Amino acid sequence: MSEPLVKQLGDIFEDSLVACEEALGEVTVEVSKDDLLDICRQLRDQDELAFEQLIDVTVVDYLTYGQDEWATTEATGSGFSRGREESQPVRKSWQRERFAVVYHLLSIAHNRRLRVKCFIKENRPSIPSVIDIWASANWYEREAFDLFGILFLGHPDLRRIMTDYGFVGHPFRKDFPLIGNVELRFDAKQNRCVYEPVSIEPRVLVPRVIRKKKDETVYVAAPEQGGRDG
């Protein structure tokens, strides 16, 4: 069913699409920021497309794309089976913009989905709001603004929606520390919540695995722990 969609998109938009491809049964189109609103409106209004519902708006941060914390010969570079021996990060060159805003669309009339991707620059990342095309974009764009710092131009109420009003930074960005910058607690003497510098220390959140023999796996406890990592 997705093959006719790829052809339809090519016939309708022609050179307006930066890219159009199908992978694993899913169709993804890439559009420029300047063409975003026009293409999205046609995706909704064209009878042969009829993507009348916006399912979600997500963001991808490619800042650390291709980097790896551990380089091993006996274990994979990700997940709970990776080796513990630290190495220099391995970087694959990323030549595109840092952020990609991704729109997930559903056509109820034709029972098919489409992913629309638009890359934007890192310096003051901004993109037109699609709230006038799909009203459901309201909270989705607010969430993307809160967690990634994307500015949706034309949004009528672009406020934080997940974090506290006094929160500093955007926690889903790759350069935001996993432990955060501050921690919040209730102060009984002041009878209010107060912010303080974060007191926990960064640490590896996966088991430290050392493989000495082919069929032998030894789990080594972290220094601050008394038991085994399992």
N, C-alpha and C positions, 0 to 999 in steps of 0.2 A: 504493500500500500504506500510505502514511503518513496518508492521510485517515481511514481507519477508526481508526487509532491516536489521532488527535486527538479523535474522537468517543468512543472508549472511555475515554480519560483524563477527559474532561468528565463522562461518565456515572458513572464510579466515584468520582472525587474531588470533583466539583461545586465548591463554594465553597472547598474546602481549597487549591486552586491559586491562587497570586497571578496567574499568567498562563500561557497555553498557546497556542503559535503554531507555524505551519509556515512555513519560509522556505528557498528553494532545495532543496526536497526533504528538509529535516531538521526534526525536531520538537524543540522546546525548551519545557520547563515551568519556571516559577519557583515556588519554595516558600519559606515562611517558616522561620526557624531552629527555631521551636518545633514545626513539623509535619514537619521533615525526616526523622527516624527512622521515624515511622509511615508516611509516604508511601513512603520507600525500601523498607521491609519489604513493603508491599503490592505495589510494583512487582516485587519478586522473587517473591512467593508467589502472587499472583493468576494463575491458569492462563491467562487470556486476555491477560496481559501477559508474565509469565515472563522478566523481565530478570535472568537468573541470573548474569550476568557483568559485573563492573565493569572497564571497559577502562582508565580513567585518571581521575585527579583533578587538575584544573588550577585556577589562580587568575588572575583578571584584576584589575589595579590601575588604577583609573580616575582616579588623581591628576591626570594631565596630559591627560585626555580633551579633545579639541577644540583643543588648543594646537598651534601650528606654529612652527618655527624661522625659516622664510623665507616672506615674502609677495611673490609676483611676479605680473606680468601676462603674461609670456611663457613661463614654465616652471611645471611642476607644483610643488606644495608638499611633495612627498615623493619618495624614490627618487633615482637617479643623474642625473636630468634637471633637478633643481631648481636655480634660480638661486642665485648666491652672495651676493647683496646681503641683508644682515641687516636684520631689521625687528622691531618689537615683537611678542611672541607674540599670536596670535589665540585668544581663549578662548571656548569655548561653555559655557554654564552647565550644570553637572552637579549635579543635585539629589538624587541617590541616595547610598547608602553608598559608601565608597571601594572596598571589596573585594567580589568575587563569587567564591565557590567553585563550581566547575563539575564535575559528575560525568558521565562518559560511559559509558553503559550499552549492553549488547548482549543481545538475546534470540536465543539460538541456536535455540530451538524455533520462533520465528516469523520469524527472519531479518530483524530490523529493529533500529534503534538509537534511542536517546533521550538527550537532553541535559537534565540537571537543574541548575538554577542557583539559588544561594542567596546573597543579599547579606548582608554583615555589616559592623558599624561599624568605624571606623578605630582607636578607642581600645581597646587590648587585644583585637584581633580573635580571636574564639573561636567554635567551632561543634562540635556533637557529632560524635564519631567514628562512622563507619559500619563499623568493622572487624568488629563482631559480625554484620553483615549480609553483607558481602563481605570475605572474608579478604584479598583482594588489595589492599585499602585500606591495609594496613600500611605498605609502602614509599612508596606514593603520598602518604599524609598526612605521612610524615616528610619527603619532598621538599618539599611545600608549606610545611611548618613551617620548614624550613631556608632556602628561597629567598625566602619571603614573610612569615614570622613569624606564620602562622596557628596558633592553638592548637586542637588537636583534643581536646576533652574526652573522657576515657575511653580514650584510646589507651594501651596498656600499656607502650610503649617509645618515647616521643616524643623522639628524639635527632636531631641533625644527621646527614645521610646523604651530602651532596654536598660540603660544605665542611669545612675543618679544624676540629678541636675548639676551637681558640682563636680561631676566626673571630668577628669582631664585626659585627653587622648582618645584613641579609637582601638579597642582591645582586640579586634580581629586582624589588625595589620601585623605583618610578619615581624616588624621591628618593635612591637609592643612586648614588654617582658611578660612571661607566663605568670610570674608571681605578682604582677601589678606594680604600681608605684606607691600606693598607700593602702592602708587597711582601715576599716570602719568598726568602731565599737561604741557601746553605750556607756557613758560616764555618769555614774549614779550621783556624784557630787554636783556636777553641772546640770544633771537631769536632761541630758541631750546626747545625741550621737556626735562623736568627734572623729576626725581623721588623724591618723598617725603614720609615720614612715613604716613601710612593710617590714615585718620582723623575721620572716622566714627567708631561707637561703635557697638559691637555685640548686636543683639536683636532678640527676638522671631518673626518669620515671619508669624505666624498664628494668627487668632483671639483668644482672650482670652475668653473662654466660661465657664460660671458658670451655672450649672443646679441645681436649687433649688427645683423645683417641676417636676413632670412627664411631664406636658405639657407646662412648662414655661422655656424659654431660655433667659438669660440675657447676653448681650454682653457688656463687660467692656472695655473702651478705654485704650490704653497704656498710661503711664504717660506723654510721650512726645507728645501725640496727643490730640487735643481738641475735636474731634468728636467721633463718634461711629465706632467700627470695624464692618464691615458688610460683 
